[in-house]
Amino acid sequence: MNETATAPALASVIVLTLRDFMRSPVPERARMKAQLEALVALAVKPLPTAGRIVLDAPEGAAVVVLDDPEKALQLAERAEAAAADLSLAIGVNHGPVKVVSDARRGTGIVGDGVAAALTLANAAAPGRFVASRAFHEALESVAPARAAELDPAGVITDLRLRTHELFTRNQQAAGSRRRKLYGIGALVAAAIVGLGIAARIEFRRELPPRPAYIEFQIAPRGEIVVDGVVKGTSPPLTRLELSAGPHRIEVRYRTFPPLVAEVNLAPDEQMTLSHSFASPKKKPAEESGWQRFRRKMGF
């Protein structure tokens, strides 16, 4: 597999997990997912686009905040306040992350910063967020007063037998912050209901587009042209990655009429294009009566 990766960098990671998502009926999953997407889109809006990365996940979403931990805390608070009827658990961590990309799975974020945030989200109670010690220390370095609002909340051990110290907001800070965010939470909840489609479009634009793939089975060979651009000769070219959407594909070989295909590819779709440019076999000429007579007579 051809994989590329950037150098690791420190960032704050907020993982939002929908509890009982996989046990819910399919129509309910669609509603929950759409509501979460709208929530995330509005929660990240105060952050500059260059300072955040929004990632989709099967049971939730993740946001990588590249600037400072205080902005990550504010984002987690906005998401918590706007969760409404969603059974949403939130984990916040600060640690190393890196961007990785390969031809099959597209672009994503990996690293201990993401893994620990996911562990914390799985440990959080629905409707609440928990933070790691690493996040608490990073927050304390830039906003000591905000770090003082987080109290120790126990220790958990993950599947790799690593321990994680948990921090959550103390009750006094939680009550004060909840009152300040009440109007924002109501506004976000209203936008989720009334502007869900628009918010969902904005959120999707931040996700890396998933490509589609076409496999070629061409005999004896052919020049592959996609949207007027030559991509190579098949064989040896047997697989081509294309962006999702409409494309015009031509396969040319010598003086044969080209094969032309108009396709509209969905993300992750895999299509096979087969064609042979072999000349059709000529039908044997019919024998005349005189030829049949000579053959029967042995001439």
Secondary structure, DSSP 8 states (H G I E B T S, - for coil): --EEE---EEEEEEEEEETT-TTS-HHHHHHHHHHHHHHHHHHSTTS-GGGEEEEEETTEEEEEE-S-HHHHHHHHHHHHHT-TT--EEEEEEEEEEEEEEETTTEEEEESHHHHHHHHHHHHS-TT-EEEEHHHHHHHHHH-HHHHTTEEEEEEEE-TTS-EEEEEEE-HHHHHHHHHHHHHHHHHHHHHHHHSHHHHHHHHHHTS----EEEEEEEES-EEEEETTEEEEEETT--EEEE-SEEEEEEEE-TTS--EEEEEEE-TT-EEEEEEE------------HHHHHHHHTT-
